[in-house]
Amino acid sequence: MTTHATLRWSLQRTGRFALWIAAGLLVLYLASGLFTVQSNEIGVVLRFGRVSDPKVPPGIHYSLPWPVERVVRVPVRNVMRLSVDDFYESSVFASHFETMTGLASYLVTGDNNIVTISCVLQYSIQDPAKYLFSMTDSERPLRTLAASTLIHTVAGLGIDDILTTGKAMIQLTVKHELQTLLDELDSGLVISFVELQDVRPPATVQEYFNDVINAKIDKEKKINNAISYRNEAIPKAKAEADRMLRGAEAYQQRVVAGAEGDSERFLAVLAEYSRAPEVTRRRLYHELLEEVLPQIEQATVIDRGADGPLIRIVGAPGSN
């Protein structure tokens, strides 16, 4: 075999080998497009930096290899917590703020009092595509927005409401307004829970606020006691009034019945008197004596007989 033929044969073998290598590399390159999305994630496919598929579900999928397409996995099922304690006097942020400015960190209420507040947010990623292009570093802008929302919410309330019954309203207001701001920014985040962990006046005036709160608690206690006494006394008085009314009605009925009976007896006696006046008079006289004399120990009866007055000493029954 000549030198020329040998060289040609060698080049052919080298070309075929390079072709196989190129084919293998192409297969490996195309196979690199396979990717897996975990159960707590949503995949976002970017084609030349623009979203081509915003919601790739969990499982095994394929996309064109880099640099044509790129897959970003976003943990949408993870619930994240953020502590917003910029206005809490014992927090690290408040300490740094005081170190840099020389001022204490607190919130001003609607009636020009001051409070310190520690707040916790729970949030998750609802729209992965919006999240990737607006708030990849979600903690810092979310903290800023939450602090701003707290400032505006507390500025519209009085100190008494904030320290007593207004905490639930503050939580709902902060959640609603913060979610509105996040939606306007197309953040892709959703606020699931807002909790005020601690709300108190600054330590320098805590004692005086406690005195005011205790006084209000005593006031409410006395009002409740008075209401309880009223609720107990009024039914009792009504029952007593009903009892007295029923007794008066019964007495009325007895008196009327007695008067009617006496009237009927009087009319009957009058009828008899009209027929025999003398006999009726003597009968009534003797009936009166029979009724009255037994009730006294000794009586003097003066009667007028035919020959003049007649005096009798009558003793009680059984006496000498």
DOVO-764065 format. One record per atom (N, C-alpha, C): residue in three letters; z, x, y. Coordinates in steps of 0.1 Angstrom, whole numbers, padded with zeros to 4 digits, always signed. Layout:
ALAZXY...
***
This chain:
MET+0000+0009-0012MET+0000+0000+0000MET+0000+0009+0012THR-0009+0006+0021THR-0010+0014+0033THR+0002+0011+0043THR+0003+0020+0052THR+0014+0019+0062THR+0012+0006+0070HIS+0000+0003+0073HIS-0002-0009+0081HIS+0002-0022+0074ALA-0001-0023+0062ALA+0002-0035+0053ALA+0017-0036+0052THR+0024-0024+0050THR+0038-0024+0048THR+0045-0029+0061LEU+0040-0025+0072LEU+0046-0029+0085LEU+0044-0044+0087ARG+0032-0049+0083ARG+0030-0064+0085ARG+0039-0072+0076TRP+0040-0067+0063TRP+0049-0074+0054TRP+0063-0075+0059SER+0068-0063+0065SER+0081-0063+0070SER+0083-0072+0082LEU+0073-0073+0090LEU+0075-0082+0102LEU+0075-0096+0097GLN+0067-0100+0087GLN+0067-0113+0082GLN+0081-0117+0076ARG+0087-0108+0069ARG+0100-0111+0063ARG+0111-0112+0075THR+0109-0104+0084THR+0119-0105+0096THR+0117-0118+0103GLY+0105-0122+0105GLY+0102-0135+0112GLY+0108-0146+0105ARG+0106-0146+0091ARG+0111-0157+0083ARG+0126-0157+0084PHE+0132-0146+0084PHE+0147-0145+0084PHE+0152-0150+0098ALA+0145-0146+0108ALA+0150-0150+0122ALA+0148-0165+0123LEU+0137-0171+0117LEU+0135-0185+0117LEU+0147-0193+0111TRP+0151-0187+0099TRP+0162-0194+0092TRP+0175-0193+0100ILE+0177-0181+0107ILE+0189-0180+0115ILE+0188-0190+0127ALA+0176-0191+0133ALA+0175-0201+0144ALA+0177-0215+0140ALA+0172-0218+0128ALA+0174-0232+0122ALA+0189-0234+0120GLY+0196-0224+0114GLY+0210-0226+0112GLY+0218-0228+0124LEU+0214-0220+0134LEU+0221-0221+0147LEU+0219-0235+0154LEU+0206-0239+0152LEU+0203-0253+0158LEU+0211-0264+0151VAL+0213-0262+0137VAL+0221-0272+0130VAL+0235-0272+0134LEU+0240-0259+0136LEU+0254-0258+0140LEU+0256-0264+0154TYR+0246-0261+0163TYR+0247-0266+0177TYR+0247-0282+0177LEU+0238-0287+0169LEU+0237-0302+0168LEU+0250-0308+0162ALA+0255-0301+0152ALA+0267-0306+0145ALA+0280-0305+0154SER+0279-0297+0165SER+0290-0296+0174SER+0292-0308+0182GLY+0282-0317+0181GLY+0284-0330+0188GLY+0293-0340+0182LEU+0297-0337+0169LEU+0307-0346+0163LEU+0321-0344+0169PHE+0327-0356+0172PHE+0341-0355+0178PHE+0349-0366+0172THR+0362-0365+0173THR+0372-0375+0168THR+0381-0380+0180VAL+0383-0393+0180VAL+0392-0399+0190VAL+0404-0404+0183GLN+0416-0400+0187GLN+0428-0404+0180GLN+0432-0418+0183SER+0441-0424+0175SER+0445-0438+0177SER+0451-0442+0190ASN+0457-0432+0197ASN+0464-0435+0210ASN+0455-0431+0221GLU+0442-0428+0219GLU+0433-0423+0229GLU+0421-0432+0231ILE+0415-0430+0242ILE+0401-0436+0245ILE+0393-0424+0250GLY+0381-0423+0244GLY+0372-0412+0248GLY+0362-0416+0259VAL+0360-0407+0268VAL+0350-0409+0279VAL+0339-0399+0278VAL+0327-0403+0276VAL+0315-0394+0274VAL+0309-0392+0288LEU+0308-0379+0292LEU+0302-0375+0305LEU+0288-0368+0302ARG+0278-0373+0308ARG+0264-0367+0306ARG+0260-0361+0319PHE+0260-0348+0319PHE+0257-0340+0331PHE+0267-0344+0343GLY+0280-0346+0338GLY+0290-0349+0348GLY+0292-0364+0352ARG+0283-0372+0347ARG+0284-0387+0350ARG+0287-0394+0338VAL+0295-0405+0340VAL+0300-0413+0328VAL+0288-0420+0321SER+0286-0418+0308SER+0276-0425+0301SER+0282-0435+0291ASP+0295-0433+0287ASP+0302-0442+0278ASP+0317-0442+0283PRO+0322-0452+0290PRO+0335-0451+0295PRO+0346-0454+0285LYS+0343-0460+0274LYS+0354-0464+0264LYS+0349-0462+0250VAL+0351-0450+0245VAL+0348-0447+0231VAL+0361-0450+0223PRO+0361-0459+0213PRO+0373-0463+0206PRO+0377-0452+0196PRO+0389-0453+0191PRO+0394-0443+0181PRO+0384-0442+0169GLY+0383-0430+0163GLY+0374-0428+0151GLY+0366-0416+0153ILE+0356-0414+0144ILE+0347-0403+0145ILE+0334-0407+0151HIS+0329-0399+0161HIS+0317-0403+0169HIS+0308-0391+0171TYR+0297-0393+0177TYR+0288-0382+0180TYR+0282-0384+0194SER+0281-0372+0200SER+0275-0371+0214SER+0267-0359+0214LEU+0258-0359+0224LEU+0249-0347+0225LEU+0258-0335+0229PRO+0255-0323+0223PRO+0264-0311+0225PRO+0263-0307+0240TRP+0273-0299+0243TRP+0274-0293+0256TRP+0262-0284+0258PRO+0256-0283+0269PRO+0261-0288+0282PRO+0255-0302+0286VAL+0248-0309+0277VAL+0243-0322+0280VAL+0254-0332+0282GLU+0262-0333+0272GLU+0273-0343+0272GLU+0287-0336+0269ARG+0297-0342+0275ARG+0311-0337+0273ARG+0320-0349+0271VAL+0329-0347+0262VAL+0339-0358+0258VAL+0353-0355+0263VAL+0358-0364+0271VAL+0372-0363+0275VAL+0381-0373+0269ARG+0392-0369+0262ARG+0400-0378+0255ARG+0412-0382+0265VAL+0415-0395+0267VAL+0425-0399+0276VAL+0436-0407+0268PRO+0449-0403+0268PRO+0459-0410+0261PRO+0463-0423+0268VAL+0456-0434+0264VAL+0458-0446+0271VAL+0471-0454+0266ARG+0475-0451+0254ARG+0487-0458+0248ARG+0500-0451+0252ASN+0500-0440+0258ASN+0512-0434+0262ASN+0518-0440+0274VAL+0531-0444+0274VAL+0538-0449+0285VAL+0545-0438+0292MET+0542-0435+0305MET+0547-0424+0312MET+0558-0429+0322ARG+0568-0420+0324ARG+0579-0423+0333ARG+0578-0413+0345LEU+0582-0419+0357LEU+0582-0411+0369LEU+0595-0415+0377SER+0603-0405+0379SER+0615-0407+0387SER+0612-0405+0402VAL+0614-0415+0410VAL+0612-0414+0424VAL+0626-0413+0431ASP+0631-0402+0433ASP+0644-0400+0439ASP+0643-0392+0452ASP+0632-0393+0459ASP+0631-0386+0472ASP+0641-0390+0482PHE+0646-0403+0480PHE+0656-0408+0490PHE+0670-0409+0484TYR+0673-0401+0474TYR+0686-0401+0467TYR+0693-0388+0471GLU+0705-0389+0477GLU+0711-0378+0483GLU+0715-0366+0473SER+0716-0369+0461SER+0720-0359+0451SER+0708-0354+0443SER+0696-0357+0447SER+0684-0353+0439SER+0679-0339+0444VAL+0670-0333+0436VAL+0664-0320+0439VAL+0655-0322+0451PHE+0647-0333+0452PHE+0638-0334+0463PHE+0645-0336+0476ALA+0656-0344+0476ALA+0664-0346+0488ALA+0670-0332+0492SER+0675-0324+0483SER+0681-0311+0486SER+0670-0302+0493HIS+0658-0302+0487HIS+0647-0294+0493HIS+0644-0299+0507PHE+0643-0312+0508PHE+0640-0317+0522PHE+0650-0313+0532GLU+0663-0314+0528GLU+0674-0311+0537GLU+0673-0296+0540THR+0670-0287+0530THR+0669-0273+0533THR+0658-0270+0542MET+0647-0276+0541MET+0635-0273+0550MET+0637-0279+0564THR+0643-0291+0565THR+0643-0298+0578THR+0657-0298+0584GLY+0667-0297+0576GLY+0681-0298+0581GLY+0685-0313+0582LEU+0677-0322+0577LEU+0680-0336+0578LEU+0683-0342+0564ALA+0692-0352+0564ALA+0695-0359+0551ALA+0683-0369+0548SER+0681-0371+0535SER+0670-0380+0531SER+0676-0393+0527TYR+0672-0404+0534TYR+0677-0417+0532TYR+0667-0427+0537LEU+0669-0440+0534LEU+0660-0451+0538LEU+0668-0459+0549VAL+0660-0464+0559VAL+0666-0473+0569VAL+0663-0487+0566THR+0673-0496+0566THR+0672-0510+0562THR+0667-0518+0575GLY+0665-0531+0572GLY+0660-0539+0583GLY+0670-0542+0594ASP+0683-0540+0591ASP+0694-0542+0601ASP+0700-0528+0605ASN+0691-0518+0604ASN+0695-0504+0610ASN+0707-0498+0602ASN+0708-0501+0590ASN+0718-0493+0581ASN+0710-0483+0573ILE+0717-0475+0566ILE+0710-0465+0557ILE+0715-0466+0543VAL+0706-0463+0534VAL+0709-0463+0519VAL+0702-0452+0512THR+0707-0448+0501THR+0700-0439+0492THR+0696-0446+0480ILE+0684-0443+0475ILE+0679-0451+0463ILE+0673-0441+0453SER+0676-0444+0440SER+0669-0437+0429SER+0661-0447+0421CYS+0648-0445+0420CYS+0639-0455+0413CYS+0632-0448+0402VAL+0629-0456+0391VAL+0621-0451+0380VAL+0609-0460+0378LEU+0597-0454+0376LEU+0585-0461+0373LEU+0581-0459+0359GLN+0575-0469+0352GLN+0568-0467+0340GLN+0554-0472+0342TYR+0545-0463+0338TYR+0530-0466+0340TYR+0522-0461+0328SER+0510-0466+0327SER+0501-0461+0317SER+0487-0462+0323ILE+0477-0456+0315ILE+0463-0455+0320ILE+0456-0467+0314GLN+0451-0476+0323GLN+0443-0488+0318GLN+0428-0485+0318ASP+0423-0478+0328ASP+0409-0475+0328ASP+0407-0460+0328PRO+0403-0454+0317PRO+0402-0440+0316PRO+0392-0434+0325ALA+0380-0441+0327ALA+0370-0435+0336ALA+0374-0434+0350LYS+0380-0445+0355LYS+0385-0444+0369LYS+0396-0434+0370TYR+0405-0433+0360TYR+0416-0423+0361TYR+0410-0409+0362LEU+0400-0406+0354LEU+0394-0392+0354LEU+0389-0388+0368PHE+0383-0398+0375PHE+0376-0394+0387PHE+0384-0397+0400SER+0396-0402+0398SER+0404-0405+0410SER+0418-0399+0410MET+0425-0399+0398MET+0439-0394+0398MET+0441-0386+0385THR+0434-0375+0384THR+0437-0367+0372THR+0451-0361+0373ASP+0456-0358+0385ASP+0470-0354+0386ASP+0477-0366+0392SER+0481-0375+0383SER+0486-0388+0387SER+0500-0387+0393GLU+0509-0378+0390GLU+0523-0378+0393GLU+0525-0376+0408ARG+0518-0367+0415ARG+0520-0365+0429ARG+0515-0376+0438PRO+0503-0381+0436PRO+0499-0393+0445PRO+0507-0405+0442LEU+0511-0407+0429LEU+0519-0419+0425LEU+0533-0418+0432ARG+0539-0406+0432ARG+0552-0405+0438ARG+0551-0408+0453THR+0540-0403+0459THR+0538-0405+0474THR+0537-0420+0477LEU+0528-0427+0469LEU+0526-0441+0471LEU+0539-0449+0469ALA+0546-0446+0458ALA+0559-0453+0455ALA+0569-0451+0466ALA+0570-0438+0471ALA+0579-0436+0482ALA+0576-0444+0495SER+0563-0445+0498SER+0558-0453+0509SER+0561-0467+0507THR+0559-0472+0495THR+0562-0487+0492THR+0577-0489+0493LEU+0585-0480+0489LEU+0600-0482+0490LEU+0604-0483+0505ILE+0598-0474+0513ILE+0601-0474+0527ILE+0598-0488+0534HIS+0586-0493+0531HIS+0583-0506+0537HIS+0591-0517+0532THR+0594-0517+0519THR+0602-0528+0513THR+0616-0528+0518VAL+0622-0517+0518VAL+0636-0517+0523VAL+0637-0520+0538ALA+0627-0516+0545ALA+0627-0519+0560ALA+0627-0534+0563GLY+0623-0542+0554GLY+0623-0556+0556GLY+0635-0564+0551LEU+0645-0557+0546LEU+0657-0563+0541LEU+0670-0558+0547GLY+0680-0567+0547GLY+0693-0563+0553GLY+0701-0555+0542ILE+0711-0548+0547ILE+0719-0540+0538ILE+0727-0548+0528ASP+0731-0560+0531ASP+0739-0568+0522ASP+0730-0573+0510ASP+0718-0577+0513ASP+0708-0581+0503ASP+0705-0569+0493ILE+0703-0557+0499ILE+0699-0546+0491ILE+0711-0542+0482LEU+0723-0542+0486LEU+0734-0538+0478LEU+0739-0548+0468THR+0735-0561+0470THR+0741-0572+0462THR+0730-0579+0454THR+0724-0589+0459THR+0715-0597+0452THR+0700-0594+0453GLY+0697-0584+0462GLY+0683-0582+0465GLY+0676-0571+0456LYS+0683-0566+0446LYS+0677-0555+0438LYS+0665-0560+0430ALA+0666-0571+0424ALA+0655-0577+0416ALA+0643-0579+0425MET+0645-0584+0437MET+0634-0587+0445MET+0627-0574+0450ILE+0635-0563+0452ILE+0630-0550+0456ILE+0621-0545+0445GLN+0626-0546+0432GLN+0618-0541+0421GLN+0605-0548+0420LEU+0605-0562+0421LEU+0593-0569+0420LEU+0583-0566+0431THR+0588-0565+0443THR+0580-0562+0455THR+0573-0548+0454VAL+0581-0538+0450VAL+0576-0525+0448VAL+0565-0524+0438LYS+0568-0531+0426LYS+0558-0531+0416LYS+0545-0538+0420HIS+0546-0549+0427HIS+0534-0556+0432HIS+0526-0548+0442GLU+0533-0543+0452GLU+0526-0536+0463GLU+0520-0523+0458LEU+0528-0516+0450LEU+0523-0503+0444LEU+0511-0505+0436GLN+0511-0516+0428GLN+0499-0519+0419GLN+0487-0522+0428THR+0489-0529+0439THR+0478-0533+0448THR+0472-0520+0454LEU+0481-0510+0458LEU+0475-0498+0464LEU+0468-0490+0453LEU+0473-0490+0441LEU+0466-0482+0430LEU+0452-0489+0427ASP+0452-0502+0427ASP+0439-0509+0425ASP+0429-0506+0436GLU+0434-0505+0448GLU+0425-0502+0460GLU+0419-0488+0458LEU+0426-0479+0452LEU+0422-0465+0450LEU+0414-0463+0438ASP+0412-0474+0430ASP+0405-0473+0417ASP+0411-0462+0408SER+0425-0463+0407SER+0432-0452+0400SER+0431-0454+0385GLY+0429-0466+0380GLY+0429-0468+0366GLY+0443-0469+0360LEU+0453-0468+0368LEU+0467-0469+0363LEU+0472-0483+0365VAL+0482-0487+0356VAL+0489-0499+0357VAL+0504-0497+0356ILE+0511-0503+0366ILE+0526-0502+0366ILE+0532-0513+0357SER+0539-0508+0347SER+0545-0518+0338SER+0559-0521+0341PHE+0566-0513+0348PHE+0581-0515+0350PHE+0586-0507+0362VAL+0594-0513+0370VAL+0601-0506+0381VAL+0615-0509+0380GLU+0624-0499+0380GLU+0638-0501+0380GLU+0645-0493+0390LEU+0654-0500+0398LEU+0663-0492+0407LEU+0675-0488+0399GLN+0676-0475+0397GLN+0687-0470+0389GLN+0700-0469+0397ASP+0699-0466+0410ASP+0711-0465+0418ASP+0708-0468+0432VAL+0715-0477+0438VAL+0714-0480+0453VAL+0728-0480+0459ARG+0729-0471+0469ARG+0743-0470+0475ARG+0741-0465+0489PRO+0752-0467+0497PRO+0752-0461+0510PRO+0755-0446+0509PRO+0752-0438+0519PRO+0756-0424+0519PRO+0771-0422+0516ALA+0774-0411+0510ALA+0788-0409+0505ALA+0798-0409+0517THR+0794-0405+0529THR+0803-0405+0540THR+0808-0419+0545VAL+0800-0429+0542VAL+0804-0443+0546VAL+0806-0452+0534GLN+0806-0446+0522GLN+0807-0454+0510GLN+0820-0462+0509GLU+0831-0456+0514GLU+0844-0463+0514GLU+0844-0476+0522TYR+0838-0475+0534TYR+0838-0487+0543TYR+0829-0498+0537PHE+0818-0494+0531PHE+0809-0504+0525PHE+0816-0511+0513ASN+0824-0503+0506ASN+0832-0509+0495ASN+0842-0519+0500ASP+0848-0516+0511ASP+0857-0526+0517ASP+0850-0539+0521VAL+0839-0538+0527VAL+0831-0550+0531VAL+0827-0558+0518ILE+0822-0551+0508ILE+0818-0557+0496ILE+0829-0564+0489ASN+0841-0558+0489ASN+0853-0564+0483ASN+0857-0576+0490ALA+0856-0575+0504ALA+0860-0587+0512ALA+0850-0599+0509LYS+0838-0596+0508LYS+0828-0606+0505LYS+0830-0612+0491ILE+0834-0603+0481ILE+0837-0608+0468ILE+0850-0618+0468ASP+0860-0614+0476ASP+0872-0622+0477ASP+0868-0635+0484LYS+0859-0635+0494LYS+0855-0647+0500LYS+0848-0656+0491GLU+0839-0651+0483GLU+0832-0659+0473GLU+0841-0665+0463LYS+0851-0657+0459LYS+0861-0661+0449LYS+0869-0673+0454LYS+0873-0672+0467LYS+0881-0683+0473LYS+0872-0696+0475ILE+0860-0694+0478ILE+0851-0705+0479ILE+0849-0712+0466ASN+0847-0704+0455ASN+0846-0709+0442ASN+0858-0716+0437ASN+0870-0711+0441ASN+0883-0717+0437ASN+0884-0731+0445ALA+0880-0731+0457ALA+0881-0743+0465ALA+0871-0754+0459ILE+0860-0749+0455ILE+0850-0759+0449ILE+0856-0764+0436SER+0862-0755+0428SER+0868-0760+0415SER+0879-0770+0418TYR+0887-0767+0428TYR+0898-0776+0431TYR+0893-0790+0436ARG+0882-0789+0444ARG+0876-0801+0448ARG+0870-0809+0437ASN+0863-0802+0428ASN+0857-0809+0416ASN+0868-0815+0407GLU+0880-0809+0407GLU+0891-0814+0399GLU+0898-0825+0406ALA+0901-0824+0419ALA+0909-0833+0427ALA+0902-0846+0430ILE+0889-0846+0433ILE+0881-0858+0436ILE+0881-0867+0424PRO+0877-0863+0412PRO+0877-0873+0401PRO+0891-0879+0399LYS+0902-0870+0400LYS+0915-0875+0398LYS+0919-0885+0408ALA+0915-0883+0421ALA+0918-0893+0431ALA+0910-0906+0429LYS+0898-0904+0425LYS+0890-0916+0422LYS+0896-0924+0411ALA+0901-0917+0400ALA+0907-0924+0389ALA+0920-0931+0394GLU+0928-0925+0402GLU+0940-0931+0407GLU+0937-0943+0416ALA+0926-0941+0424ALA+0922-0953+0433ALA+0917-0964+0424ASP+0910-0962+0413ASP+0906-0972+0404ASP+0917-0979+0398ARG+0927-0971+0393ARG+0939-0977+0387ARG+0947-0986+0397MET+0948-0981+0409MET+0955-0989+0419MET+0947-1002+0422LEU+0934-1001+0423LEU+0926-1013+0425LEU+0927-1023+0414ARG+0927-1018+0401ARG+0929-1027+0390ARG+0943-1033+0390GLY+0953-1025+0394GLY+0967-1031+0395GLY+0968-1042+0406ALA+0961-1039+0417ALA+0961-1049+0428ALA+0954-1062+0424GLU+0943-1060+0417GLU+0936-1072+0413GLU+0944-1080+0402ALA+0951-1073+0393ALA+0959-1080+0384ALA+0971-1087+0391TYR+0977-1080+0401TYR+0988-1086+0409TYR+0983-1098+0416GLN+0970-1097+0422GLN+0965-1109+0429GLN+0963-1120+0420GLN+0958-1118+0408GLN+0956-1128+0398GLN+0969-1135+0394ARG+0980-1127+0392ARG+0993-1132+0389ARG+0998-1141+0400VAL+0997-1135+0413VAL+1003-1143+0424VAL+0995-1156+0426VAL+0982-1155+0425VAL+0974-1168+0427VAL+0977-1178+0416ALA+0978-1173+0403ALA+0981-1182+0392ALA+0995-1188+0394GLY+1005-1179+0398GLY+1019-1184+0401GLY+1019-1195+0412ALA+1012-1192+0423ALA+1011-1201+0434ALA+1005-1214+0430GLU+0994-1213+0422GLU+0987-1225+0417GLU+0997-1233+0408GLY+1004-1226+0399GLY+1014-1233+0391GLY+1025-1240+0399ASP+1030-1233+0409ASP+1041-1239+0417ASP+1035-1251+0425SER+1023-1250+0429SER+1017-1261+0437SER+1015-1273+0428GLU+1011-1271+0415GLU+1010-1282+0406GLU+1023-1288+0403ARG+1034-1279+0401ARG+1047-1285+0398ARG+1052-1293+0410PHE+1050-1287+0422PHE+1054-1295+0434PHE+1047-1308+0435LEU+1034-1309+0432LEU+1027-1321+0433LEU+1032-1331+0423ALA+1036-1326+0411ALA+1041-1335+0401ALA+1055-1340+0405VAL+1063-1332+0411VAL+1077-1336+0415VAL+1075-1346+0427LEU+1065-1344+0435LEU+1063-1353+0446LEU+1058-1366+0441ALA+1050-1367+0431ALA+1046-1379+0426ALA+1058-1387+0420GLU+1067-1380+0413GLU+1079-1386+0407GLU+1088-1391+0419TYR+1089-1383+0429TYR+1098-1386+0441TYR+1093-1399+0448SER+1079-1400+0448SER+1074-1412+0454SER+1077-1424+0447ARG+1078-1424+0433ARG+1081-1435+0425ARG+1096-1438+0425ALA+1105-1427+0424ALA+1120-1430+0424ALA+1127-1419+0432PRO+1128-1421+0445PRO+1133-1410+0453PRO+1147-1406+0450GLU+1156-1415+0448GLU+1170-1412+0446GLU+1172-1405+0433VAL+1166-1411+0423VAL+1168-1405+0409VAL+1162-1391+0409THR+1151-1389+0415THR+1144-1376+0416THR+1153-1366+0423ARG+1159-1370+0434ARG+1167-1361+0442ARG+1179-1356+0434ARG+1186-1366+0427ARG+1198-1362+0420ARG+1194-1353+0408ARG+1182-1355+0402ARG+1178-1347+0390ARG+1175-1333+0395LEU+1169-1332+0406LEU+1166-1318+0412LEU+1179-1311+0416TYR+1188-1319+0421TYR+1201-1313+0425TYR+1209-1308+0413HIS+1209-1316+0402HIS+1216-1311+0390HIS+1209-1299+0384GLU+1196-1300+0384GLU+1188-1288+0378GLU+1191-1275+0386LEU+1192-1277+0399LEU+1195-1265+0407LEU+1209-1259+0404LEU+1219-1269+0402LEU+1232-1264+0399LEU+1232-1257+0385GLU+1225-1263+0375GLU+1225-1257+0362GLU+1218-1243+0362GLU+1210-1241+0371GLU+1203-1228+0372GLU+1211-1218+0380VAL+1218-1223+0390VAL+1225-1213+0399VAL+1239-1210+0395LEU+1247-1221+0391LEU+1261-1219+0388LEU+1264-1209+0377PRO+1256-1208+0366PRO+1259-1198+0356PRO+1258-1183+0361GLN+1252-1181+0372GLN+1250-1168+0377GLN+1262-1163+0385ILE+1271-1172+0389ILE+1283-1168+0397ILE+1296-1170+0390GLU+1306-1162+0393GLU+1319-1163+0387GLU+1326-1175+0391GLN+1326-1179+0403GLN+1333-1191+0408GLN+1326-1197+0420ALA+1325-1210+0420ALA+1318-1217+0430ALA+1326-1229+0435THR+1325-1232+0448THR+1331-1244+0454THR+1320-1254+0457VAL+1321-1266+0451VAL+1311-1276+0453VAL+1316-1287+0461ILE+1310-1290+0471ILE+1314-1301+0480ILE+1304-1312+0479ASP+1309-1324+0475ASP+1300-1335+0474ASP+1307-1347+0481ARG+1299-1356+0486ARG+1304-1367+0493ARG+1303-1379+0483GLY+1315-1384+0480GLY+1316-1396+0471GLY+1317-1408+0479ALA+1321-1419+0472ALA+1322-1432+0479ALA+1334-1433+0488ASP+1345-1426+0485ASP+1357-1426+0493ASP+1359-1414+0502GLY+1349-1406+0503GLY+1350-1394+0512GLY+1346-1381+0505PRO+1347-1369+0511PRO+1343-1357+0505PRO+1351-1354+0492LEU+1344-1347+0483LEU+1350-1343+0470LEU+1347-1329+0468ILE+1358-1322+0466ILE+1358-1307+0465ILE+1361-1303+0450ARG+1352-1295+0444ARG+1355-1291+0430ARG+1354-1276+0430ILE+1363-1270+0422ILE+1363-1255+0419ILE+1357-1254+0405VAL+1346-1248+0405VAL+1339-1246+0392VAL+1339-1231+0388GLY+1343-1228+0376GLY+1343-1214+0372GLY+1331-1211+0364ALA+1329-1198+0362ALA+1317-1194+0354ALA+1319-1198+0339PRO+1310-1200+0332PRO+1311-1204+0318PRO+1320-1194+0310GLY+1330-1200+0303GLY+1339-1191+0295GLY+1351-1186+0303SER+1352-1189+0316SER+1364-1185+0324SER+1374-1196+0324ASN+1387-1192+0327ASN+1398-1202+0327ASN+1397-1210+0340
***
